[in-house]
Amino acid sequence: MTTQTEPEHAERTKRGRLRAALRKLRPDLDVGKDPDPRFTLANERTFLAWARTGLALIGGGLVAAQVLRFGLGGAHLLVAIPAILLGGLIAIASYLQWQVNERAMRLGRPLTYSPLVRLLALGIAVLALISIVLVVISAIVR
C-alpha cells in the first residue's frame, strides 16, 4: 500500500473538484436515444450563431468603451457596459437553451420556447434608446 504525499493528495483533490464542477456543466446526454444527427447539428449551429452574437455584442461594447466620446465624462460607459453584459447573458442563455433542446430531442419531447430572441430584441432597443439620449444631450451641450 502506497501513501500519498501532501502535494499529491492536494493535487488529486483539486482534480476531483474540477471534474465534479465540469460534470455539472455537461448536459445529461445519457438519457433517451440519440436523435437524428442532422437535428443535433442544427441545434449546435443555432447555439454557435447565438454565441457569435454574444461575442459581437461584447466586442461592440469594448469598441464603444474605447472610441465613443460624447463630451459627458464617462457617458460612453452607458453604451459599453450594457452591450458587454448583454453579450455575456446571450452566451450563457444560448448554452442553456442548447442543453434544453438537446435533452428534449433525446427524450422525443417538443422543443421549448427560447427567451433569447426577446432578450436580444429588448437589449438592443435599450442600447438604441441610451445611444439616442446621449447623442441628443451631447449635441445640446456642445
BELUR-V161707 format. One record per residue. RES is the residue in one small letter. PHI is phi as a letter, one per 30 degrees, with the letter a starting at -180 (* if undefined). BURIAL is I if it has 16 or more other C-alpha atoms within 10 Angstrom, else O. Layout:
RES;PHI;BURIAL / RES;PHI;BURIAL
//
This chain:
m;*;O / t;c;O / t;c;O / q;d;O / t;d;O / e;e;O / p;d;O / e;d;O / h;d;O / a;d;O / e;d;O / r;d;O / t;d;O / k;d;O / r;d;O / g;d;O / r;d;O / l;d;O / r;d;O / a;d;O / a;d;O / l;d;O / r;d;O / k;d;O / l;d;O / r;d;O / p;d;O / d;d;O / l;c;O / d;c;O / v;c;O / g;h;O / k;b;O / d;d;O / p;d;O / d;e;O / p;e;O / r;d;O / f;d;O / t;d;I / l;d;O / a;d;O / n;d;I / e;d;I / r;d;O / t;d;I / f;e;I / l;d;I / a;d;O / w;d;I / a;d;I / r;d;O / t;d;I / g;d;I / l;d;I / a;d;O / l;d;I / i;d;I / g;d;I / g;d;I / g;d;I / l;d;I / v;d;O / a;e;I / a;d;I / q;c;O / v;c;O / l;d;O / r;b;I / f;c;I / g;i;O / l;b;O / g;i;O / g;c;O / a;d;I / h;d;I / l;d;I / l;d;I / v;c;I / a;d;I / i;d;I / p;d;I / a;d;I / i;d;I / l;d;I / l;d;I / g;d;I / g;d;I / l;d;O / i;d;I / a;d;I / i;d;O / a;d;I / s;d;I / y;d;I / l;d;I / q;d;I / w;e;I / q;d;I / v;d;I / n;d;I / e;d;I / r;d;I / a;d;I / m;d;I / r;d;I / l;c;O / g;i;O / r;c;O / p;d;O / l;d;O / t;c;O / y;d;O / s;c;O / p;d;O / l;d;I / v;d;O / r;d;O / l;d;O / l;d;I / a;d;O / l;d;O / g;d;I / i;d;I / a;d;O / v;d;O / l;d;I / a;d;O / l;d;O / i;e;I / s;d;I / i;d;O / v;d;O / l;d;I / v;d;O / v;d;O / i;d;O / s;d;O / a;d;O / i;d;O / v;d;O / r;d;O
//
